[in-house]
Amino acid sequence: MNQILKVEGVTKRFGGIRALYRVSLHVGEKEILGLIGPNGSGKTTLINVITGVYEPKEGEVLYNGENLVGLPPHQIAMKGIVRTFQLTRPFGNLSVIDNVIVGSLLKSDDIVEAREKSIETLEMVGLGDYVHVLSKDLTTGNRKRLELARALTMEPSLMLLDESLAGLTLAEMRENLTLLKKIRSERGISMIVVEHVVKAVMDVSDRIVVLDAGEKIAEGDPRSIAKNEKVIEVYLGKAM
């Protein structure tokens, strides 16, 4: 499997606080990598380093062989790494389709093409019947789908999903997990899934990386992670 992302020896400090220490991981083509760990373990900090929000003190972030360290977030997004956020931020007074068209126009100056792409993407994520609804009137679950649609119109090769299941019902979680697998299958997009719902991330991920206090403490397939004694001690609490 070709590796599209390699994080090598990344260290990040905030003053005297060490948020990440020599963290390394990789993501392959069409792979879903789960990223888990206790609160404060460094998960979101790592996402911020990959996307250019923070610059690491040490280490490299290689995307298709290119070191991204020092590039601003918008340039990294244009190269194909796009993220979603736990707290969705749609333009509330714009319709669903207009929210998505805004993202499409970052890749195309053709408004007709952007609209067609937006409609196709909304159909894919299950929002085809909501194109003219104001985004502020969507349910939490549908706002999460809108966030995915906006990310997809950027035509990413790698999506970073920061707690995309937060606030969802059990049924909505199952639907969104199925959607992530569909996106991977149909569009060939790799993903890093940051999630606190452990069973969900176990179900959707090909591999899992576990952070604790800014360090990687385990990496492997979901079954081995669920039985890892150190992971159980610091995060899971019991074997799954």
Beta strands, then each sheet from edge to edge (+ up, - down):
strand 1: 3-14
strand 2: 17-28
strand 3: 32-36
strand 4: 58-63
strand 5: 66-67
strand 6: 81-84
strand 7: 158-162
strand 8: 190-194
strand 9: 207-212
strand 10: 215-220
sheet 1: 2+ 1- 4+ 5-
sheet 2: 6+ 7+ 8+ 3+ 9+ 10-
end
